[in-house]
Amino acid sequence: MRPFATLDAASPLAPIVAPVSTLSQRPRPLRVWDDPRLRAPDEEAWLRMTPHEREAAAEAIEAVLDEYREAMTEGTRHVKRRMGIALDLDAHFRRTGHQVYIGSELAVLYPGEPVIVPDVLAVIDCDPDYEPERWVVLDEKRGIDLVIEVRNLGRKHKDLVENVRDYARVRIPEYFSYDCRSGALRGWRLADPKAQSYAPIVPQGGYLRSRVLGLDLAVVHNRLRFFSNESMIPSESELVTRLQSLVDERQVERDDAARQRDDALDRMARVQATLARSVLETCRLRGVALDDGQRARIAAEADVTTLAAWAGRAFDVTRGDELFA
């Protein structure tokens, strides 16, 4: 979401975002951020409100925000990159057992500040299954810990200047800007919790370090990826592919073992049949009479060791019953 997007009155999008309610008859500000209707009540006003009044105030802000959403879209590439980042982080922290809430395009209300709607946000030591309608800082008793904005069609000035100033003012500890067209990645951090201006995060070995996440960030093949101890954290799709590959390998191994087992059984059956025919043929050539039961017993014998013994004995016996003695 692009909460500070510039809306040019001459743009062909202007008719699309034209206000439809009587509450929106005033001229639009140049930036969504500057619309006074998007500013959350300050702490004193919020604490005076009843729960019902707070919910109504938050819903009113989100209703105004919805008027801008269509003009604020940044296209399919932006959606894919944004969702990929959120899913990668959420899956990683779930696998490692860390309590980190990852949100995407969630409205965040700081007291007395315009609403912000980060592309991706993180809150440390928070239930990953938490599903808030919005993040109201005064109700949650804390702000968010990290923001990642994905730029595709939006203004560079917003991501690299305005957000740096505004996110620092509300004391979000870390902010990263990822340009999914150029692949540029930049980061900023508060030097201490009381600071109100960011210091740039200096790349180290091609990575930007996030102290909040405990991970390194880098762009690989024009995708924002996360690293732990210099190892790239696999995405969910990559994990699924790896799992499927392992399953396929195990299936191939099982199939090979089954074929080998079947081949061995086939060979044993051929040996068995050959030995049985050898016993019967030797007895016939030597004139040793065998009744139907004796011939059936020879044909049905499955133990090749027994058949081999009978085949050798067939050269010495004079009667059929001696063969089985």
N, C-alpha and C positions, 0 to 999 in steps of 0.2 A: 504494500500500500504506500502511496506517495502522499503523506499528510501535508507537505509544504509545496505542492505543485503550483506552478504559475498558470493562471488561466488568462489567456489573452482574449480580450473582448472581440478582437477581429478574427479569432480562430473559428473554423467551421464547427468546432465543438460547442461554441457558445450557445447556440439554440438548444442543444441537447441538455445543457445544465441549467437552463433558464428556470428560475423558481416557479413552482406551480401553486404554492400556498400563499395565503395572505401574509404569513410570517416572513416571506422571502422577497418582498417587494423592493427592499432597499438595494442599491447597486452592489454587485459582487466585489469583494476585495480582490486585489491582484493575486494574493496568495491565499490558499485555504487556511494556512496557519493564522492569517490576520483576521479571519471572520470572527467577530466577537461572540457569536452564538456557539462557537466551538470551545469557548473557555470554560473550564471547570470552576465551580464555586471555590472560594478560598477556604482555608481551614475553619475559620470562625463561622462562616455561613453554613458550611457543611455540617458542623457539629450541632448547629441549631435545628437542622432539619430532622423530620421524622423519617423512619425507613421508607415510607411511601413517597415522601417528597424527594428523597435522594434517588430512588429508582426513577421517578418521573424526570428529574433533572438529567440523569444519565441517558435516559431514553431520548430526551429532547436533543441532546448533543449528538447522539448517534443518528437521529433522524435527519439532522442537518448534514452530517457527514455522508449519509447515503445519497444526498443530492449531488455530491461531488464524485461519487465512486466511479461512475461510468467514464467521466472525463479523466480520471486519475489512473485508469488501467495502463499497463505497460506492455501488454502483449503476451503471446504464448511462451516466448523464451523466458520472460521474467517469471511467469507462473511456474514453469518447470524448474528453474534454478531455485526459486524461493522454496518450493515444496521439497525439492531434493535436499536442500540444506537442513530444513526442519526435520525431515525424516531421518537423515543421517545422524544428526545429533541426538534425537530422541532414542533411536535404536541403540546407539553407542552407550548412552548412559544407562539404559535399561539392561543391556548385556553386562555392564560392569557393576551394576547394583547401586549406582549413585542416584540420589534423590535430586533430580534436576527437572524443572518444568520447562518445556519448550513450547512456545506459542507462535502463531503466525497470523498476522493481520488482526491482532487483538487490540481493541481500543484501550489505551492506558490514560488514566486521568490523574494528573498531578494537581494538587490544590492550587487554584488561581492561575493555572496554565492551560493553554489550548490543548485539546486532546491530541495524542500522538498514536499512530497506528503502525508500528514497526513491521517490516517484512518478516523478520524473525526476532524473537526475544527469548531470553533465558532468565530463569530465577533459580538460584542455587538453594539447596535444602528445602525444596518444595515438592510435594507429591506430584510425580509425572502424570498421574491420572486425574489431577485436578482439572475441572472444566468450567472455569469462570465465564460468565457472559461478557465481562469486561474486567480490567484490572484497575480498581479504584484504590489508589495508594493509601488514603486515609483509612479505608475499611480493611485493607490487607495488612496494614501496619508496616508496610515496607514498599520501596520502589522496585523496579526491575534491575537486573544486574548487567545485562548485556543486550546490545542491539546489533543486528546485521541488516543493512539495507542493500538491496539488489537493484542496481541501476541498469535500465535498458533504453528507454526512450525519454526519461526524465532529464531535468536540467542538472548538469554537473555542478553548478554553483550551489544548488540546494544540498546535494550530498556532501560536498567538500568544504562548504563554508557555513551555510545556514544550520545544517544538522549538527555540525561540530560545535557551533556556538550554543544551540538550543538544548541539545542533549547534555552538554556539560553543565548548563545552567540548572537543570533539574537533577544533576549529580548521578547520571547513569555511569557506572564505573568504567565501562568499555564500550566503544562503538567502532564497528568495521563497515567499510563501504566497498562493495564488490561490483565492478562494472562488467556485466556479463557480455558486453559487446567487445570491449577492448581487452578484457582479462585483467584489468588493473585492480589491485587490492591495496587498500590503505586502512590503517587502524589508529585509534587514539585512546588514551587512557587518562583517568584522573590520577594525578601524582599522589594525592591523599584524599580521604573521604570528604574533607571540608573544602577541597578545591572546587572552583567554578569555571575552570578553563582546562581544556585538554592539552596533553603533551603527545606528540606523534609517537607511535610505536615504531621503533627502528627495526627493519628486517635483519634477521640473523640467519646467515646461511640459506637465504631464499625463503625463510619462513617468517610469519608474524606470530608472536607468542601471545596467547590469551591466558592471562593469569586467572580470570574468572572461570574459564572452562578447563584449565589445566591442559590445553591442547595447543598445537601449532596449526596455523592456517597457511595454505598456499594454493595457487591456481595451477591445476594440472589439466592439460588438454581443454582449456577454457572452462573448467569446472572448479568451483571452490571445494577444496578437499581439506580434511582434518587429519592431523598426524599425532600419534602418541609414541614417544621414544623413537622418533624418526621413521616409524612404520605407518603407512597410510591406512586409515580406518576404512574398512570396506563399506560400501553402501549396501542397503537392503537387497537391491537387485543383484549385486555382486555376490552377496552371501547366498542368495537363493541359487544362483548359477553354480557356485562352488558346491553347495549341498547336492544339487542335482547331478553334478559331475561325479561326486563321491558315490551317490546312489547308483549311477550308471556303471561306474567302475566295479562296484560290488556285484551288480547284476551280471556283468560280463564275467567276473570271476566265478560266480555261482553257475552261470551257463557253461563255462569251460569245464568246471568240475563235474557238472552233470554229464557233459558230453564224454569226458574221460571215463566216468563211471559206466556210462552206457557202452562205450567202446570196449571196456574191460569185460563187461557182462557178455557182449556179443562175442568177443574172442573166447571167453570161457565156454559159451554155449557151443561155438564151433568145435572147440577141443573135445567137449563132452560128446557131441554127435560123432566126431571122427573116431574116438575111442570105442564108443558103442558099436559103430559099424565094423570096426576092426575085430572086436570080440565075436560078433555074429559071423563075419566072413571067415575068420580063422576056424571057428567051429564047423562051419559048412564045408570048408575045404578038407578038414581032417575027418569029416564024417561023424562028428560028435552030435548026436541028436538032441535038440532042444524043443521042449513043448512050448505052447503059446504063452503060458505064464512065465516061463524062464526068459523067453525073448522079450516079453513086455517089461520084465524086471530090469533087464539089461538096458533097454531103451529109456527107461524112466530114471535110471540112476543118475543123480546130480553130482555126486562126489567123484571128481576126476581121479583122485588117488585110488579109490576103489576100482574104478573102471580100468585104470592102468594095471592094477594087480590082476584083474580078470583077463586083460589082454595078454599078459605074460603067461598066466596059468593055462590059457586056452591051447597053448602048444603042447601041454603035457597030459591033460585030462583025457579020459576015454568016455566018460558019461557027463551029462549036463549037470547033475547034482554035485559032482566033484568041483565044478567051476566055482560054486558058492561056499564051499567048505571052509 
